[in-house]
């Protein structure tokens, strides 16, 4: 959660930095899922 929030803030600032003064960044979104590792031989269900 906190890492994604930081990533979204940094990416948003980066987008604004790349825009010209008369432009505005739009459509900024970051998404993520909590996952756990699977060991070799485990069954993975989607």
PDB file of N, CA, C and O in Angstrom:
ATOM      1  N   UNK A   1       0.796  -1.193   0.000  1.00  0.00           N
ATOM      2  CA  UNK A   1       0.000   0.000   0.000  1.00  0.00           C
ATOM      3  C   UNK A   1       0.839   1.259   0.000  1.00  0.00           C
ATOM      4  O   UNK A   1       0.673   2.120  -0.864  1.00  0.00           O
ATOM      5  N   UNK A   2       1.739   1.373   0.960  1.00  0.00           N
ATOM      6  CA  UNK A   2       2.548   2.595   1.060  1.00  0.00           C
ATOM      7  C   UNK A   2       3.503   2.724  -0.120  1.00  0.00           C
ATOM      8  O   UNK A   2       3.739   3.827  -0.611  1.00  0.00           O
ATOM      9  N   UNK A   3       4.049   1.608  -0.573  1.00  0.00           N
ATOM     10  CA  UNK A   3       4.966   1.638  -1.715  1.00  0.00           C
ATOM     11  C   UNK A   3       4.243   2.086  -2.972  1.00  0.00           C
ATOM     12  O   UNK A   3       4.782   2.870  -3.753  1.00  0.00           O
ATOM     13  N   UNK A   4       3.015   1.590  -3.178  1.00  0.00           N
ATOM     14  CA  UNK A   4       2.241   2.009  -4.347  1.00  0.00           C
ATOM     15  C   UNK A   4       1.846   3.477  -4.263  1.00  0.00           C
ATOM     16  O   UNK A   4       1.834   4.175  -5.277  1.00  0.00           O
ATOM     17  N   UNK A   5       1.526   3.948  -3.076  1.00  0.00           N
ATOM     18  CA  UNK A   5       1.194   5.366  -2.908  1.00  0.00           C
ATOM     19  C   UNK A   5       2.396   6.239  -3.259  1.00  0.00           C
ATOM     20  O   UNK A   5       2.251   7.265  -3.923  1.00  0.00           O
ATOM     21  N   UNK A   6       3.576   5.829  -2.812  1.00  0.00           N
ATOM     22  CA  UNK A   6       4.794   6.567  -3.145  1.00  0.00           C
ATOM     23  C   UNK A   6       5.056   6.518  -4.648  1.00  0.00           C
ATOM     24  O   UNK A   6       5.394   7.536  -5.251  1.00  0.00           O
ATOM     25  N   UNK A   7       4.902   5.339  -5.256  1.00  0.00           N
ATOM     26  CA  UNK A   7       5.121   5.195  -6.696  1.00  0.00           C
ATOM     27  C   UNK A   7       4.169   6.092  -7.484  1.00  0.00           C
ATOM     28  O   UNK A   7       4.574   6.714  -8.466  1.00  0.00           O
ATOM     29  N   UNK A   8       2.915   6.163  -7.063  1.00  0.00           N
ATOM     30  CA  UNK A   8       1.936   7.000  -7.753  1.00  0.00           C
ATOM     31  C   UNK A   8       2.304   8.479  -7.631  1.00  0.00           C
ATOM     32  O   UNK A   8       2.179   9.233  -8.596  1.00  0.00           O
ATOM     33  N   UNK A   9       2.754   8.890  -6.457  1.00  0.00           N
ATOM     34  CA  UNK A   9       3.159  10.288  -6.258  1.00  0.00           C
ATOM     35  C   UNK A   9       4.368  10.641  -7.111  1.00  0.00           C
ATOM     36  O   UNK A   9       4.394  11.694  -7.748  1.00  0.00           O
ATOM     37  N   UNK A  10       5.365   9.771  -7.126  1.00  0.00           N
ATOM     38  CA  UNK A  10       6.578  10.020  -7.910  1.00  0.00           C
ATOM     39  C   UNK A  10       6.254  10.024  -9.403  1.00  0.00           C
ATOM     40  O   UNK A  10       6.747  10.879 -10.138  1.00  0.00           O
ATOM     41  N   UNK A  11       5.431   9.079  -9.858  1.00  0.00           N
ATOM     42  CA  UNK A  11       5.061   9.017 -11.273  1.00  0.00           C
ATOM     43  C   UNK A  11       4.259  10.249 -11.684  1.00  0.00           C
ATOM     44  O   UNK A  11       4.458  10.787 -12.773  1.00  0.00           O
ATOM     45  N   UNK A  12       3.361  10.691 -10.820  1.00  0.00           N
ATOM     46  CA  UNK A  12       2.583  11.893 -11.122  1.00  0.00           C
ATOM     47  C   UNK A  12       3.458  13.121 -11.245  1.00  0.00           C
ATOM     48  O   UNK A  12       3.272  13.930 -12.154  1.00  0.00           O
ATOM     49  N   UNK A  13       4.407  13.268 -10.341  1.00  0.00           N
ATOM     50  CA  UNK A  13       5.324  14.408 -10.406  1.00  0.00           C
ATOM     51  C   UNK A  13       6.192  14.318 -11.652  1.00  0.00           C
ATOM     52  O   UNK A  13       6.470  15.331 -12.294  1.00  0.00           O
ATOM     53  N   UNK A  14       6.622  13.102 -11.997  1.00  0.00           N
ATOM     54  CA  UNK A  14       7.410  12.915 -13.218  1.00  0.00           C
ATOM     55  C   UNK A  14       6.624  13.294 -14.459  1.00  0.00           C
ATOM     56  O   UNK A  14       7.170  13.911 -15.375  1.00  0.00           O
ATOM     57  N   UNK A  15       5.345  12.931 -14.500  1.00  0.00           N
ATOM     58  CA  UNK A  15       4.495  13.288 -15.638  1.00  0.00           C
ATOM     59  C   UNK A  15       4.360  14.799 -15.759  1.00  0.00           C
ATOM     60  O   UNK A  15       4.447  15.349 -16.857  1.00  0.00           O
ATOM     61  N   UNK A  16       4.149  15.469 -14.633  1.00  0.00           N
ATOM     62  CA  UNK A  16       4.025  16.928 -14.669  1.00  0.00           C
ATOM     63  C   UNK A  16       5.330  17.587 -15.103  1.00  0.00           C
ATOM     64  O   UNK A  16       5.312  18.620 -15.773  1.00  0.00           O
ATOM     65  N   UNK A  17       6.455  16.999 -14.729  1.00  0.00           N
ATOM     66  CA  UNK A  17       7.758  17.541 -15.110  1.00  0.00           C
ATOM     67  C   UNK A  17       7.961  17.453 -16.617  1.00  0.00           C
ATOM     68  O   UNK A  17       8.569  18.342 -17.213  1.00  0.00           O
ATOM     69  N   UNK A  18       7.455  16.386 -17.242  1.00  0.00           N
ATOM     70  CA  UNK A  18       7.622  16.186 -18.681  1.00  0.00           C
ATOM     71  C   UNK A  18       6.651  17.018 -19.513  1.00  0.00           C
ATOM     72  O   UNK A  18       6.887  17.222 -20.704  1.00  0.00           O
ATOM     73  N   UNK A  19       5.569  17.499 -18.916  1.00  0.00           N
ATOM     74  CA  UNK A  19       4.568  18.283 -19.646  1.00  0.00           C
ATOM     75  C   UNK A  19       5.058  19.713 -19.864  1.00  0.00           C
ATOM     76  O   UNK A  19       5.784  20.280 -19.047  1.00  0.00           O
ATOM     77  N   UNK A  20       4.634  20.272 -20.992  1.00  0.00           N
ATOM     78  CA  UNK A  20       4.895  21.688 -21.257  1.00  0.00           C
ATOM     79  C   UNK A  20       4.053  22.527 -20.291  1.00  0.00           C
ATOM     80  O   UNK A  20       3.070  22.030 -19.742  1.00  0.00           O
ATOM     81  N   UNK A  21       4.427  23.794 -20.079  1.00  0.00           N
ATOM     82  CA  UNK A  21       3.680  24.633 -19.125  1.00  0.00           C
ATOM     83  C   UNK A  21       2.184  24.743 -19.421  1.00  0.00           C
ATOM     84  O   UNK A  21       1.385  24.912 -18.499  1.00  0.00           O
ATOM     85  N   UNK A  22       1.795  24.647 -20.695  1.00  0.00           N
ATOM     86  CA  UNK A  22       0.379  24.762 -21.047  1.00  0.00           C
ATOM     87  C   UNK A  22      -0.317  23.402 -21.132  1.00  0.00           C
ATOM     88  O   UNK A  22      -1.464  23.328 -21.574  1.00  0.00           O
ATOM     89  N   UNK A  23       0.353  22.330 -20.718  1.00  0.00           N
ATOM     90  CA  UNK A  23      -0.215  20.980 -20.754  1.00  0.00           C
ATOM     91  C   UNK A  23      -0.472  20.468 -19.339  1.00  0.00           C
ATOM     92  O   UNK A  23       0.094  20.966 -18.365  1.00  0.00           O
ATOM     93  N   UNK A  24      -1.345  19.457 -19.251  1.00  0.00           N
ATOM     94  CA  UNK A  24      -1.646  18.845 -17.960  1.00  0.00           C
ATOM     95  C   UNK A  24      -1.648  17.323 -18.131  1.00  0.00           C
ATOM     96  O   UNK A  24      -2.200  16.806 -19.103  1.00  0.00           O
ATOM     97  N   UNK A  25      -1.041  16.621 -17.204  1.00  0.00           N
ATOM     98  CA  UNK A  25      -1.036  15.158 -17.244  1.00  0.00           C
ATOM     99  C   UNK A  25      -2.429  14.640 -16.897  1.00  0.00           C
ATOM    100  O   UNK A  25      -3.095  15.181 -16.014  1.00  0.00           O
ATOM    101  N   UNK A  26      -2.868  13.594 -17.591  1.00  0.00           N
ATOM    102  CA  UNK A  26      -4.185  13.006 -17.329  1.00  0.00           C
ATOM    103  C   UNK A  26      -4.084  11.488 -17.423  1.00  0.00           C
ATOM    104  O   UNK A  26      -3.208  10.954 -18.103  1.00  0.00           O
ATOM    105  N   UNK A  27      -4.976  10.813 -16.743  1.00  0.00           N
ATOM    106  CA  UNK A  27      -5.027   9.359 -16.840  1.00  0.00           C
ATOM    107  C   UNK A  27      -3.963   8.646 -16.033  1.00  0.00           C
ATOM    108  O   UNK A  27      -3.552   7.544 -16.395  1.00  0.00           O
ATOM    109  N   UNK A  28      -3.514   9.245 -14.959  1.00  0.00           N
ATOM    110  CA  UNK A  28      -2.483   8.624 -14.129  1.00  0.00           C
ATOM    111  C   UNK A  28      -3.142   7.623 -13.188  1.00  0.00           C
ATOM    112  O   UNK A  28      -4.048   7.973 -12.431  1.00  0.00           O
ATOM    113  N   UNK A  29      -2.680   6.370 -13.239  1.00  0.00           N
ATOM    114  CA  UNK A  29      -3.227   5.343 -12.356  1.00  0.00           C
ATOM    115  C   UNK A  29      -2.161   4.285 -12.099  1.00  0.00           C
ATOM    116  O   UNK A  29      -1.427   3.890 -13.004  1.00  0.00           O
ATOM    117  N   UNK A  30      -2.090   3.845 -10.880  1.00  0.00           N
ATOM    118  CA  UNK A  30      -1.215   2.743 -10.498  1.00  0.00           C
ATOM    119  C   UNK A  30      -2.081   1.720  -9.780  1.00  0.00           C
ATOM    120  O   UNK A  30      -2.875   2.080  -8.911  1.00  0.00           O
ATOM    121  N   UNK A  31      -1.936   0.447 -10.136  1.00  0.00           N
ATOM    122  CA  UNK A  31      -2.693  -0.591  -9.434  1.00  0.00           C
ATOM    123  C   UNK A  31      -1.753  -1.738  -9.070  1.00  0.00           C
ATOM    124  O   UNK A  31      -0.715  -1.930  -9.702  1.00  0.00           O
ATOM    125  N   UNK A  32      -2.127  -2.481  -8.060  1.00  0.00           N
ATOM    126  CA  UNK A  32      -1.300  -3.599  -7.626  1.00  0.00           C
ATOM    127  C   UNK A  32      -2.126  -4.622  -6.883  1.00  0.00           C
ATOM    128  O   UNK A  32      -3.254  -4.352  -6.472  1.00  0.00           O
ATOM    129  N   UNK A  33      -1.564  -5.781  -6.719  1.00  0.00           N
ATOM    130  CA  UNK A  33      -2.232  -6.877  -6.022  1.00  0.00           C
ATOM    131  C   UNK A  33      -1.306  -7.453  -4.960  1.00  0.00           C
ATOM    132  O   UNK A  33      -0.088  -7.489  -5.132  1.00  0.00           O
ATOM    133  N   UNK A  34      -1.894  -7.898  -3.876  1.00  0.00           N
ATOM    134  CA  UNK A  34      -1.129  -8.617  -2.861  1.00  0.00           C
ATOM    135  C   UNK A  34      -1.027 -10.066  -3.318  1.00  0.00           C
ATOM    136  O   UNK A  34      -2.042 -10.738  -3.505  1.00  0.00           O
ATOM    137  N   UNK A  35       0.183 -10.539  -3.494  1.00  0.00           N
ATOM    138  CA  UNK A  35       0.390 -11.918  -3.931  1.00  0.00           C
ATOM    139  C   UNK A  35       1.363 -12.606  -2.983  1.00  0.00           C
ATOM    140  O   UNK A  35       2.099 -11.950  -2.246  1.00  0.00           O
ATOM    141  N   UNK A  36       1.357 -13.913  -3.013  1.00  0.00           N
ATOM    142  CA  UNK A  36       2.320 -14.661  -2.215  1.00  0.00           C
ATOM    143  C   UNK A  36       3.053 -15.624  -3.143  1.00  0.00           C
ATOM    144  O   UNK A  36       2.500 -16.055  -4.154  1.00  0.00           O
ATOM    145  N   UNK A  37       4.276 -15.957  -2.808  1.00  0.00           N
ATOM    146  CA  UNK A  37       5.057 -16.837  -3.675  1.00  0.00           C
ATOM    147  C   UNK A  37       4.526 -18.268  -3.654  1.00  0.00           C
ATOM    148  O   UNK A  37       3.930 -18.708  -2.670  1.00  0.00           O
ATOM    149  N   UNK A  38       4.750 -18.980  -4.744  1.00  0.00           N
ATOM    150  CA  UNK A  38       4.403 -20.399  -4.821  1.00  0.00           C
ATOM    151  C   UNK A  38       5.702 -21.195  -4.894  1.00  0.00           C
ATOM    152  O   UNK A  38       6.643 -20.806  -5.585  1.00  0.00           O
ATOM    153  N   UNK A  39       5.739 -22.289  -4.187  1.00  0.00           N
ATOM    154  CA  UNK A  39       6.907 -23.164  -4.225  1.00  0.00           C
ATOM    155  C   UNK A  39       6.761 -24.133  -5.392  1.00  0.00           C
ATOM    156  O   UNK A  39       5.653 -24.405  -5.855  1.00  0.00           O
ATOM    157  N   UNK A  40       7.881 -24.643  -5.854  1.00  0.00           N
ATOM    158  CA  UNK A  40       7.851 -25.609  -6.945  1.00  0.00           C
ATOM    159  C   UNK A  40       6.999 -26.808  -6.538  1.00  0.00           C
ATOM    160  O   UNK A  40       7.190 -27.382  -5.465  1.00  0.00           O
ATOM    161  N   UNK A  41       6.061 -27.180  -7.403  1.00  0.00           N
ATOM    162  CA  UNK A  41       5.173 -28.298  -7.117  1.00  0.00           C
ATOM    163  C   UNK A  41       3.818 -27.876  -6.570  1.00  0.00           C
ATOM    164  O   UNK A  41       2.884 -28.677  -6.564  1.00  0.00           O
ATOM    165  N   UNK A  42       3.689 -26.623  -6.107  1.00  0.00           N
ATOM    166  CA  UNK A  42       2.403 -26.123  -5.621  1.00  0.00           C
ATOM    167  C   UNK A  42       1.438 -25.938  -6.785  1.00  0.00           C
ATOM    168  O   UNK A  42       1.858 -25.677  -7.912  1.00  0.00           O
ATOM    169  N   UNK A  43       0.140 -26.075  -6.507  1.00  0.00           N
ATOM    170  CA  UNK A  43      -0.880 -25.771  -7.502  1.00  0.00           C
ATOM    171  C   UNK A  43      -1.270 -24.308  -7.359  1.00  0.00           C
ATOM    172  O   UNK A  43      -1.482 -23.813  -6.252  1.00  0.00           O
ATOM    173  N   UNK A  44      -1.361 -23.626  -8.490  1.00  0.00           N
ATOM    174  CA  UNK A  44      -1.738 -22.219  -8.495  1.00  0.00           C
ATOM    175  C   UNK A  44      -3.110 -22.105  -9.137  1.00  0.00           C
ATOM    176  O   UNK A  44      -3.321 -22.597 -10.246  1.00  0.00           O
ATOM    177  N   UNK A  45      -4.045 -21.459  -8.447  1.00  0.00           N
ATOM    178  CA  UNK A  45      -5.408 -21.284  -8.952  1.00  0.00           C
ATOM    179  C   UNK A  45      -5.626 -19.814  -9.277  1.00  0.00           C
ATOM    180  O   UNK A  45      -5.285 -18.930  -8.491  1.00  0.00           O
ATOM    181  N   UNK A  46      -6.201 -19.571 -10.452  1.00  0.00           N
ATOM    182  CA  UNK A  46      -6.470 -18.179 -10.853  1.00  0.00           C
ATOM    183  C   UNK A  46      -7.934 -17.874 -10.711  1.00  0.00           C
ATOM    184  O   UNK A  46      -8.362 -16.756 -10.998  1.00  0.00           O
TER     185      UNK A  46
END
